[in-house]
Amino acid sequence: MGATGQESDANDGDWQEWSVCLAAGTYTITVIGDQDSAYGSTDYTLDGAAVGTKDWYSAGFAFNVVAQFTGIAATAGVHTFRGTVNGKNPGSTDYIMPTQWFTFTRTGA
């Protein structure tokens, strides 16, 4: 399962949300984004349960940065995957959330 998003100029607390249809099982969620000096930190959740956090800040621009979260359990059905801006690195100049795409890879039944 995968999806694409777009970089969003966000404020602290803003979010992006996607619906994903999954079979029951355990998953690794891989999020790809860019890093730069104006990017914030993003908390990722699945149906409101914490998946992990990625600080997208970097002093210099970087393409295709990977954040990977493992051992995520899901029941069969449609789920809500959400990224929420949660603060920023002290060196960052903004709260941009650069989620470019993500995949759910089933790793167990």
trRosetta pair geometry for C-beta under 8 A, 3 or more apart (Angstrom, degrees):
i j d omega theta_ij theta_ji phi_ij phi_ji
1 20 5.3 91 158 -162 144 110
1 21 7.0 -173 -114 63 135 59
1 22 6.4 -76 -19 -88 156 79
1 103 6.6 144 82 -159 52 58
1 104 4.1 2 59 45 108 107
2 101 6.2 23 179 173 103 108
2 102 6.4 -175 -145 93 66 45
2 103 4.2 -22 -92 -98 95 78
2 104 7.4 -159 -69 17 49 65
3 18 5.2 151 97 -164 168 155
3 20 7.0 -114 -24 -87 129 99
3 81 7.9 162 33 64 139 137
3 101 6.4 -174 93 -149 43 73
3 102 5.9 -1 52 52 83 83
4 100 6.8 -34 -152 160 76 57
4 101 4.5 -32 -106 -95 61 97
5 8 7.8 -62 158 -24 110 104
5 16 6.0 79 -148 150 136 154
5 18 7.3 -102 -76 -56 107 128
5 83 8.0 5 -111 22 175 139
5 99 4.5 20 64 106 148 95
5 100 6.2 -159 60 -151 82 11
5 101 6.5 180 15 -79 74 41
5 102 7.6 31 -9 -5 113 94
6 100 7.5 37 -111 -121 27 53
7 33 7.8 118 -94 -152 85 96
7 34 7.1 -23 -88 34 126 115
7 96 6.2 8 -179 180 100 112
7 97 7.3 168 -156 86 54 49
7 98 4.6 -6 -115 -121 94 70
7 99 7.8 159 -95 44 46 44
7 100 7.1 -4 -55 -80 78 76
8 14 7.2 -135 124 127 128 133
8 16 6.2 161 0 -58 149 123
8 96 6.9 167 84 -155 44 66
8 97 5.1 -6 58 58 96 94
8 98 8.0 -162 26 -80 57 35
9 94 7.0 -44 -149 167 83 138
9 95 7.9 88 -177 73 51 73
9 96 5.6 -36 -110 -102 50 86
10 14 3.9 -151 -158 66 102 135
10 40 6.7 -93 75 25 112 138
10 85 4.6 171 123 -38 137 148
10 95 4.8 -94 89 114 82 101
10 96 6.2 129 23 -120 83 26
10 97 4.7 30 -1 -5 143 104
11 14 5.0 102 52 -27 67 115
11 85 7.0 161 95 75 31 149
11 95 5.7 84 -138 60 18 147
12 40 7.1 -174 -92 -140 68 153
12 85 5.5 -131 -128 118 35 111
12 86 7.3 68 -156 -130 83 21
12 87 6.2 40 -128 -76 116 35
12 88 7.4 -105 -85 -17 100 95
12 95 5.4 -135 -59 -108 59 155
13 84 6.9 -17 -155 -177 33 100
13 85 6.2 -38 14 73 19 91
13 86 7.7 74 -78 -93 45 52
14 84 7.4 174 92 -150 33 61
14 85 5.1 27 53 19 76 121
14 95 7.2 119 30 122 112 129
14 97 7.1 -142 92 -9 104 134
15 82 5.5 5 -177 -176 125 106
15 83 6.3 165 -153 87 73 49
15 84 4.2 -25 -95 -99 104 73
15 85 7.1 -140 -74 6 52 71
16 82 7.0 167 86 -152 46 61
16 83 5.1 3 54 55 91 99
16 97 6.5 -174 -3 110 116 141
16 99 6.3 -150 63 48 143 134
17 80 5.9 -10 -169 -170 110 101
17 81 7.1 154 -156 82 58 47
17 82 4.5 -15 -104 -103 84 88
17 83 7.8 -161 -74 26 45 60
18 80 7.5 149 77 -155 41 54
18 81 4.9 -19 64 64 93 98
18 82 7.6 180 23 -78 63 45
18 102 7.8 173 45 46 154 124
19 78 5.6 -3 -174 -173 106 108
19 79 7.3 149 -157 76 57 37
19 80 6.2 -33 -100 -98 61 62
19 81 7.8 164 -101 20 11 79
20 78 7.2 153 79 -154 34 58
20 79 5.3 -27 66 64 87 89
20 80 7.8 155 21 -97 80 14
20 81 5.3 37 -5 -11 124 118
20 104 6.2 109 175 -15 147 143
21 77 7.1 -91 -142 157 69 25
21 78 5.2 -32 -94 -94 74 69
21 79 7.6 155 -95 16 24 74
22 25 7.4 -128 164 42 105 90
22 27 7.0 -64 -145 -54 139 144
22 74 4.7 4 106 122 149 146
22 75 8.0 105 89 83 106 35
22 76 6.8 -140 101 -128 66 39
22 77 7.1 -7 56 59 73 39
22 79 5.8 -5 12 6 117 123
22 104 6.2 -74 -101 131 115 158
22 106 7.8 150 -160 -79 96 104
23 76 5.5 -12 -151 -109 41 89
23 106 6.5 -1 62 -94 107 148
24 74 6.7 -154 -132 102 41 67
24 75 5.3 -14 -106 -152 92 41
24 76 4.3 -51 -39 -42 85 82
24 109 7.4 31 108 -179 89 61
25 73 7.7 -141 122 -141 28 58
25 74 6.5 -3 59 58 54 85
25 106 4.7 34 104 -149 150 106
25 107 7.5 156 153 49 111 48
25 108 5.8 168 -170 89 91 51
25 109 5.4 -74 -113 -142 92 22
26 71 6.2 -30 -168 -143 116 41
26 72 6.7 136 -163 68 62 42
26 73 5.5 -31 -101 -93 73 64
26 74 7.7 151 -100 18 25 73
26 106 7.2 103 72 -159 48 62
26 107 5.3 -63 102 67 94 87
26 108 3.8 11 41 55 117 103
26 109 7.6 12 9 53 88 21
27 72 4.6 -43 67 72 88 99
27 73 7.7 163 16 -87 79 16
27 74 6.0 14 -3 4 123 118
27 104 4.8 -20 -164 -169 141 92
27 105 6.3 136 -158 68 77 43
27 106 5.7 -45 -96 -98 78 46
27 107 6.3 137 -122 9 22 89
28 68 6.2 -1 179 -172 106 99
28 69 7.0 162 -160 82 57 47
28 70 4.8 -13 -110 -108 90 70
28 71 7.8 38 -86 -13 68 39
28 72 7.1 140 -95 19 21 100
28 104 7.7 151 75 -157 44 45
28 105 4.8 -16 58 61 94 102
28 107 5.4 70 -18 -34 96 130
29 44 7.1 -166 115 140 145 147
29 46 7.5 -164 -55 -56 152 125
29 51 6.0 -15 45 -176 148 139
29 52 7.9 -179 70 24 116 116
29 68 7.2 163 85 -153 50 50
29 69 4.6 -7 58 59 97 101
29 72 5.7 20 -15 9 107 154
29 81 7.5 172 -138 -133 141 131
29 102 6.3 3 -176 -178 90 116
29 103 7.3 173 -150 85 49 47
29 104 5.6 -18 -101 -102 75 68
29 105 7.9 -177 -80 21 28 72
30 66 6.2 -29 -163 -156 98 99
30 67 7.4 150 -159 79 48 50
30 68 5.0 -11 -106 -105 75 84
30 69 8.0 -167 -74 25 35 65
30 102 6.4 166 87 -155 52 64
30 103 4.9 1 54 52 101 92
30 105 6.9 34 -5 -5 109 112
31 44 6.6 -150 -44 -76 150 153
31 54 6.5 -138 79 -10 133 155
31 66 7.4 135 75 -159 51 49
31 67 4.5 -15 62 63 102 101
31 68 7.6 -167 24 -76 67 38
31 69 7.7 33 -4 -1 103 102
31 83 7.7 119 -135 -86 148 128
31 99 5.9 -57 -167 -131 113 94
31 101 7.8 176 -152 95 50 39
31 102 4.6 -19 -103 -101 66 102
32 64 5.7 -22 -165 -145 113 61
32 65 7.0 143 -156 69 58 43
32 66 6.0 -24 -99 -98 72 62
32 67 7.9 -169 -75 24 27 72
32 99 7.9 95 73 -159 46 54
32 100 5.1 -59 104 63 87 107
32 101 5.2 2 52 60 109 79
32 102 6.9 -173 16 -81 71 48
33 54 7.4 134 34 117 132 145
33 56 5.7 -52 110 -120 136 125
33 65 5.8 -36 74 61 65 95
33 67 7.2 5 20 1 104 110
33 98 3.9 120 -174 105 112 91
33 99 5.2 -59 -81 -97 119 31
33 100 5.1 160 -104 -3 51 89
34 39 7.5 -165 98 -71 75 149
34 56 7.4 62 89 -171 47 113
34 61 6.7 -9 175 -164 115 84
34 62 6.4 166 -163 83 67 55
34 63 5.7 -28 -111 -113 95 41
34 64 7.4 10 -88 -21 65 31
34 65 6.3 110 -132 10 21 103
34 98 4.7 -95 48 166 77 150
34 100 6.8 81 -18 -41 80 125
35 39 6.1 -122 -147 40 50 153
35 56 5.3 -158 -110 -179 70 64
35 57 6.6 30 -162 117 96 11
35 58 3.6 65 140 -1 119 123
35 61 7.0 160 87 -150 61 37
35 62 4.4 8 50 48 102 104
35 65 4.9 56 -23 -25 105 157
35 98 7.4 -158 -73 52 32 150
36 39 5.2 108 56 -19 71 110
36 56 7.6 -1 30 143 60 93
36 57 7.7 -66 81 -139 32 42
36 58 6.1 -22 -79 57 15 87
36 60 7.6 -57 -125 145 59 22
36 61 4.7 6 -99 -101 97 73
36 62 7.5 -167 -63 22 60 63
36 96 7.4 -4 63 66 109 138
36 98 7.5 108 16 -49 99 152
37 57 6.9 46 -128 -155 32 80
37 58 6.9 -79 -62 84 55 48
37 59 5.9 37 -86 -142 101 33
37 60 7.5 24 -43 -68 99 20
37 61 7.9 -66 -6 -61 81 66
37 91 6.9 -81 -148 136 84 95
37 92 6.3 174 174 -124 49 56
37 93 6.0 37 135 6 90 104
38 92 6.2 108 -139 -169 20 84
38 93 4.7 -45 -105 65 77 93
38 94 3.9 18 -174 34 92 110
38 96 5.2 55 117 3 91 122
39 56 3.8 -88 147 106 133 104
39 57 5.2 -168 75 -79 87 50
39 58 7.4 16 40 15 124 70
39 88 7.5 171 115 -134 38 105
39 92 6.1 -102 63 -133 42 128
39 94 7.2 11 -64 79 21 84
39 95 7.7 33 -168 -172 31 19
39 96 4.7 -66 -105 71 61 94
39 97 7.5 117 -154 -88 85 23
39 98 5.6 -42 -122 -10 128 116
40 55 7.9 -90 155 -144 37 61
40 56 6.5 30 68 45 36 104
40 57 7.2 24 -108 -52 14 94
40 85 4.8 40 99 -150 148 103
40 86 7.5 151 153 51 113 37
40 87 6.6 165 -166 102 103 33
40 88 4.0 -77 -120 -88 77 94
40 89 7.8 -173 -134 6 40 70
40 92 6.2 146 -86 139 51 162
40 94 7.0 -89 -43 118 93 55
40 95 3.7 21 -46 -148 140 59
40 96 6.3 157 3 48 84 38
40 97 6.3 -37 55 -71 104 69
41 53 6.2 17 173 179 105 107
41 54 7.0 -178 -154 94 64 40
41 55 4.4 -28 -103 -104 94 69
41 56 6.9 178 -96 12 35 73
41 57 7.3 -36 -61 -12 74 102
41 85 7.2 106 72 -160 52 59
41 86 5.3 -64 98 74 99 76
41 87 5.2 -2 41 78 120 79
41 88 5.9 -174 -2 -98 84 36
41 89 7.0 121 -47 -37 101 70
42 53 6.8 171 88 -152 45 62
42 54 5.4 -7 57 59 93 85
42 56 6.4 39 -3 -21 105 114
42 83 4.7 -4 -175 -171 125 103
42 84 6.7 140 -157 66 68 35
42 85 6.1 -42 -98 -95 69 46
42 86 6.8 117 -130 18 19 86
42 97 5.3 99 -85 -135 122 100
42 99 6.8 160 -166 -51 174 106
43 50 6.9 -60 -175 -129 106 89
43 52 7.9 -167 -150 107 55 29
43 53 5.0 -27 -101 -99 64 89
43 83 7.3 152 75 -155 43 51
43 84 4.9 -22 60 62 95 94
43 86 4.5 49 -18 -12 108 138
44 50 7.8 92 83 -162 55 54
44 51 4.3 -56 106 64 97 118
44 52 5.6 3 50 59 107 66
44 53 7.1 -174 13 -85 76 35
44 54 7.3 34 -18 2 112 98
44 67 7.8 153 -13 118 141 135
44 69 6.7 -144 78 -21 135 155
44 81 7.1 -6 -169 -173 97 86
44 82 7.0 162 -151 85 51 49
44 83 5.4 -21 -96 -98 75 72
44 84 8.0 174 -81 19 29 71
45 48 5.6 2 162 -137 135 12
45 49 6.0 147 -161 66 88 33
45 50 5.8 -50 -103 -96 84 33
45 51 5.8 178 -107 -3 23 93
45 80 8.0 6 105 108 92 88
45 81 7.5 171 87 -150 50 44
45 82 5.0 -9 57 58 93 98
45 84 7.2 17 2 0 110 112
46 49 5.7 -29 67 60 73 91
46 51 5.4 84 -12 -62 94 118
46 72 6.2 94 8 -174 153 127
46 74 6.7 -80 156 -89 143 107
46 79 5.7 8 -172 162 93 131
46 80 7.2 150 -159 80 45 52
46 81 5.6 -13 -103 -100 73 71
46 82 7.9 177 -81 20 29 73
47 79 5.3 -75 -48 -153 102 93
47 80 5.6 112 -84 46 51 84
48 80 7.6 42 -30 75 68 116
51 69 4.8 71 161 145 93 165
51 72 5.8 7 -129 -104 97 131
51 81 7.9 12 -23 -140 155 87
52 67 7.0 -178 108 163 127 111
52 69 4.0 -159 1 -99 135 122
53 86 6.9 -70 -130 58 118 134
54 67 3.8 -54 -89 -102 140 154
55 89 5.8 89 -173 -55 123 104
56 65 7.3 145 -135 76 76 143
56 96 7.4 -102 96 93 136 81
56 97 7.2 135 13 -134 153 41
56 98 5.3 159 -171 32 152 107
57 88 6.5 109 -60 -170 126 81
57 89 3.7 -91 30 13 168 136
57 91 6.4 126 175 73 137 96
57 92 4.5 -100 -107 -69 123 113
58 61 7.2 134 86 -100 117 16
58 62 5.4 5 70 6 168 114
58 65 7.8 -179 -30 -72 139 154
59 91 6.7 -41 -86 145 82 146
62 65 5.4 71 110 -59 114 111
64 100 7.9 -70 -97 50 54 153
69 72 6.1 55 122 -46 102 122
70 107 7.4 1 -152 14 89 163
72 104 8.0 -94 78 -137 131 97
74 79 6.0 -67 -146 -52 123 156
74 104 8.0 -3 2 -164 155 140
81 102 7.0 -147 144 88 152 153
83 97 5.9 146 128 -177 123 133
83 99 5.1 177 -6 -38 169 148
85 88 7.9 -7 -175 -59 102 88
85 95 4.9 66 -171 172 145 114
85 97 5.2 -112 -72 -62 98 117
87 95 8.0 -143 156 -117 11 105
88 92 4.1 -107 168 68 118 138
88 94 7.3 177 -110 101 162 24
88 95 5.5 -116 -56 -97 125 70
89 92 4.5 104 58 -18 83 104
92 95 7.5 95 133 -78 133 43
99 102 6.7 -19 -171 -40 109 107
